[in-house]
Amino acid sequence: MGEAFTKKGLDSPRLMAEMLMAHVVGCERLRLYMDPDRPATPLERQTLRDLVGRALKHEPVQYLVGEGWFFGLPFKVDSRVLIPRPATETIVQEVLQHQRATRGAGAKGEGVLIADVCTGSGCIAISLLKNLPQVRVAASDISADALALARENAVRHGVADRLDLLPGDMLGPILEHPATRGSPSLDYLVSNPPYIPDDEWDAVAPNVKDHEPHGALRGGADGLDLVRPLLRDGPRLVKSGGLILVEVADSRAAEAAALFGGEESLKDVRVLTDFEGLQRVVCATKV
C-alpha cells in the first residue's frame, strides 16, 4: 500500500497507509505495531481495498478516515473544511512562545483574547485553547458548514465554553463582537486565509484542487486578496504589544511582509519559517 502511494506521489505515504489501516481495523495506529500478526477479516480487506482505490485517485486520506492531526490533537475533517497542515502550526508555536516570553514558562493565558479569522476546522483556535487554559478565542468564518464542524471539534476537546464561533466575512463579525468594541482588546490576531495565487493554481496537487473547498484555498491574482482587509481593519483591534500573524504563500511572503511594513501602527515585521524551512507566516507587533 505504501509503495503504491509513493508511486502516485502522495504526501507521507507510510503515514497515509497506517491511517487507512487503523481506520479499517478500528484501532490507534500504534496498535498496528503491537499486534502485527492479527489477520484481517474479509470485510476489512474489502473495505481497505476500496479506500486504497479512492486514495490512489487522489481523494485525501484525511477525508476518507474523517480525521486529521494538528499540533498533537485529532480533528474531525471532511469536505467542508481544509485539512489541517503542519505548516500552520507555526502560528500556534509563535503565540505560545510569545506568551512564555512575556508571562513566564507557566503562562495560561489569563485575560488573553485572541481572534482567529477564517477558522475552518477550528484547529488553530482549539490548539491555542488547549495549551492556554485561561485564554478566550473569537473565531470567524464565512462558511456556516465550517463553523458547525469547528463546534464539533471544540466540544470534542472540551473548549467550547471558551470559543465564540462567529459567522461572517473576515473581520466583520470580530468587529461586532462585544469584547472588541470601543478600544483595542485583542492580544493576538491570527489567520490562515485563502492564499493560493491564481498563477499557481494549475500546479496545485489534485488531492487538494479536486477535493478541498476552493473558497478556502484561492487568494486572488497575487494571493493577498484576504491579507489586505486584515491589515486594513485588524491593527486597530490589537493592543499595543500584541501580535498579528497571517499565513501566506511562501512565494508571496516578501510581498506580504512589505504590506505589513507599510502599516504605520505595526513594527518588528518578520517572516516565520515553517517546519520545511519555507517562508510561511508574516508576523508583526502592534505599536
N, C-alpha and C positions, 0 to 999 in steps of 0.2 A: 504493500500500500504506500509506504513512504517513498519507495523508489518511483512508483507511478506518479506521485505528487511532485517529486523532484523533476522528472522529465517534463511535466506540464508547467513547471516554473512557479508552482505555488510557494508562497512565503512559509517559512518554518514547517517544512513537510512532515518531519517527525512529530512535532507538536500537534499538527492538524490530524495526523493519523491516530495519535493517542487520544485526542479529544473525541474523535468519532467512535473509537473502540470503547472508551469509558462510557460514552453516552448510550451505546447499544447494550452494553453489559449492565449498566446501571450502577456504576461504582466510581470512586475517585480515581484519577489517573495513577496515583501511587499503587493502588491495588492491583493494577495490571502487572506490576513487577513482583508483587508479593505472592501472586497466585498465577504464575505464567503457564502452568500446565492445565489449567481449567479448560475443558472442552466447551466450545460454543454450541448452542442449540441450533437446530435447523432454522428456526425463526430468526435468531440472532445473526446467523450467517447471511440470510437473505436480506435482512434489514441493513446490515453493514454493506453488502454489495450495492444495494440501491443508493445508499448515502454516498458511497465512494464514487459511484457513477455520476451523481449530481455534482460532487465536488470537482471531479475531473472536467466537468462542463463549466467550471469557474463559479459555481454557487458557493458563497462564503461558508466555510465550516462553522463559523460562529452562529450564523443564521440557522444552519442545519441542526445544531445542538441547542440553540436558543440561549446561548451564554457566551460572554466574552469576559476576559480578566483585565483589570486595570488597577494599578497601584496595590497589587496583592489582594484585590477583592473581586468576587464574581458579580457580574452584572447581567441581568436579563437583557437580551438584544434581539431584535427582529428587524424587518424591512422598514419599520417606522423611523429608525434612527441609524446614524453612523455607528460602525463598530469601533469601540474604544481602542486607541492605539498607544503603544509605549511612548511615542514622541510627545504626546500630550501630557504625560506625567511630569514633563519639565515644568509646567505651570504649578502643579501641586508641590513639587520639590522646592521651588523658589519661594512660595508662600510660607511653607514650613520652616525653611532656613531663615527667612526674614523674621518670622515670629521668634525663633530661638535666639537670633542675634539681638532683637530689641527687647525681648521679655524674659530671656533665660531658657535654659535647656528644658525645663518642665512646663513651658508655655502651654496653656489650654485654650487660649483664645477668648478669655473673659472680656465681654463688652465689644468684641470684634464683629463687624458687619461686612459681609462680602457679597458682591453682586456677580453672578455668573450669567453672561449673555450668550444665547444660543446653546442652552444647556444640553439638549439632546437626551441621551440616556440618563443624564444627571451624574455622570462618572466623576467630573471634576468636583462639583459641589459636594457630593456624598463622600468622596475620599477626604476632602477637607473637613467635613463634619465629623467623620470617624476619627481623624487624627487630632482634631482640636475640639474636644468635647464640650466647650462652652461657647463656641462660635455660632453665629446665625448667618444663613445664606438666603438671599433673594435671587431666584433663578428664573430667567425668562426664555421663552421660545415661541416662535410664530406658529408652530405646529401643535395643535391640541393632542394629536396622537403621541407625539414625542413626550409631552408633559404627562400624559397618562402613564407611559412606560417609566418615566423618571419617578413618578409617585410610587409605582410598584417597587422600584429599586430602593427608594428611600425607606419604605415600610420594611422591606427585606432586611435592611441593615440597621433598623431601629433609630433612624434620624429624622423621620417625617415631622416630628414636632418642632424641629429647628430649621426646617426648609420651607420657604414660601415659594410656591411654583406659580409663576405669573404668565398668563397668556398675552401675546402681543409681539410686535415687531421690535427687535433690537432693544434699545434703552427705553422705549416708550413706557412699558409697564414699570420699569425701575424708577423712572422719573415720577410716576404716580404713586409709588409705594409710600405709605405713611412715614416710614423710618427715614426716607431720603428727602422729604420735602423741607424747604426752608433754608437749609445750610448743608455744607459738605458733611457727609455722615459715613461714607464708605472707607474702610481701611484698605480694601482691595477691590479692584475691578478686573475681572478675568473673563476671557472669552476665547473660544475656539470657533470662529465664524467660518462660513464657506469661503475658501480662498484659492481654489484651483483656477489659474488664469486661462482665458479662452485659448491662448496659443499652446497650452499644454494638455488640453482636454483629449485630443486624439490619442495621446500617448498613455493615458490612464489605463491601468490594468483592467481587463474585462471583469474580474470578480468585483471590482469597485464600480466601474462605469455602468455595468449591466444590472447591478443588483442594489447598490446603496442609493439612498434618496438624493437625486440631483440637486434639490434645493438646499441640501446641507453640504454640498461639495463645491459648487461653482461660484467664483467670486468676481465675475465680470472680466472685462478686457485685460486688466492688469492684476487681477486677483485681490484688489484692495477696495472694492466697492463697499464692503461691510466694515472695513477698518476705518474709513473716513467718518462715518457717523459716530463711531465710538470715540474718535478724537474730538469731534465737534461738540458732543454733549457730555462725554464721560468725565473729563478732568474736573468740572465744577461740582461733581458729586463726591469727589475723593478728598479726604482730609489731607492737610499738609503732612508730608512724610509717608503717605500711603502710596501703594503701588498700582500701576496699570500694567497688565500682562496680556498680550494678544498673540495667539499662534498665527503664523503666516506661512506661505510657501517659501521654502528655502531660497528659491530663485528670486524672490522679491523682498527678501529680508532687508537688504540695504535701502531699497526704496521706501519700505515701511518705516525703517528707522529714521530716514530723512523727514518723513511726515511727522513723526513724533518730535524730532528735533526742532521742527518749525513751530511747535506749540509752546508759547511763552510760559505757560503755567506748569510745564514739565521740565525736569532736569535729569541728569545722570542716565541718559538714554543708552541702552545697551542691547545687544542681541545675544540671547542664550542659545547654546547648542544642545541638541537632544542626544540620546544615547548612541546615535550613529555619528555624532560629530557634525550634524547638519545644522545650519542656522535656522532655528525653528520658532523662537518666541522673542518678540520685541517687548522690552520691559523699561519702564520709566517711573521716576519718583515725582509725586506732586510737590510743587514748590510750597 
